[in-house]
């Protein structure tokens, strides 16, 4: 594969990721926008390394936000890194501060966030130089570009729900402690968010103060919103006394959310909650994410159960009664849309005569994937289903 370059106004990053992932590309991807610079190393369609000049995307910041490391431990490890040039993750493992499994999982999260943050960029430039890349130093971690692309599609839906709850970053929150399932683990992102809510910060101020990605912050706040533990208001709430663990106080000052010991554990818990409440679409998406983050017999069983529940629900909704799909947009409009190859294939099969079951039965896609695509087509107003 030759190198390529361009800008996001003509080729969004999600399309570039799909292109490089499908071709199992190897090389160096550089991205720039308004002073932000990112460097991603790829081998056979996998991310081996992702670096950025944004502090919130540094490995140390992720470890601090997830409660795996405190500021003092990070400062000591960072000083050692500057002296020895040994990667931070390896230093933390060698010093016994963080397990290798935790570092690997956090690196996977860092790689995802570094790329997924750019999926929402409408401008910026990129260049990709194909070729061999050096072996990654330190703890080995890698993420499939195809997985990142799938998660990007999930996040588009997630952002719609989040923005419906929080339409502006200039809003404030009030906390209802009686709605919290448990106290968050001290030092975690959840505990820090609760503290910022008490301090009366706006949503955008919270993200900036915590040096965390927008999605991680808003995702956690949305979980609280779904629990009715937080309510939105346009004016700052009355500020309460600030108590923090670094001030030596043992009393937990306001507790937050679904705190668990690891990102994967939190996703598993959220997936199980969605499935138990009959929300199979979100439950399946989160179960898939959990299995990609930390594959295990537990996550595989959870994913298979979620897939079975979702396909059953979609069959009842879309196939139990024969329905004929028809396009609600013109062929010219379809050509101008940014659609994936599977989406274009399924839309091209619509002729106003064949019902949904007939189209899916001859599709090369798995039944669940095809049903999910058609559900999205209907939800976004591309397709209408008419009972036969």
Secondary structure, 3 states (H helix, E strand, C coil): CCCEEEECCCCCHHHHHHHHHHCCCCEEEEEEECCEEEEEEEECCEEEEEEECCHHHCHHHHHHHCCCCCHHHHHHHHHHHHHHCCCHHHHHHHCCCCCHHHHHHHHHHHHHHHHHHHHHCCCCEEEEEECCCCCCCCCCCCEEHHHHHHHHHHHHHHHHHHHHHCCCCCCEEEECHHHCCCCCCCCCHHHHHHHHHHHCCCHHHHHHHHCCCHHHHHHHHHHHHHCCCEEEECCCCCCCCCCCHHHCCCCCCCCCCCCCCCHHHHHHHHHHHHHHCCCHHHHHHHHHHHHHHCCCHHHHHHHHHHHHHHHHHHHHHHCCCCEEEEECCCHHHHHHCCCCHHHHHHHHCCCCCCEHHHHHHCCCCCHHHHHHHHHHHHHCCCEEEEEC
